[in-house]
Amino acid sequence: MNKITAEIYEQNPERYTLVKGNVQGAPSCRFVNTSDWVGYDKEKSTFVRFTKSVFKRLVNQIHLKQDFCRFSIDT
């Protein structure tokens, strides 16, 4: 599985995303059966491994979107 560093990610951030760890074909986690989130390269249609900094950035983006949606519904 390719490792995506912050430098690689910044060259084309739209290319990479996080998907739920239970999607078909997702690799299993080394420590548990499934991961909550798995990196995905949309251009090559393959799973990738993000460095910690990239992974945290993408997870935070997901949480911000979820918080915004909840805020929009509540107001």
Secondary structure as UniProt FT lines:
FT   STRAND          2..4
FT   HELIX           6..11
FT   HELIX           13..15
FT   STRAND          16..20
FT   TURN            21..22
FT   TURN            24..25
FT   STRAND          37..41
FT   TURN            42..45
FT   STRAND          46..50
FT   HELIX           52..74
//
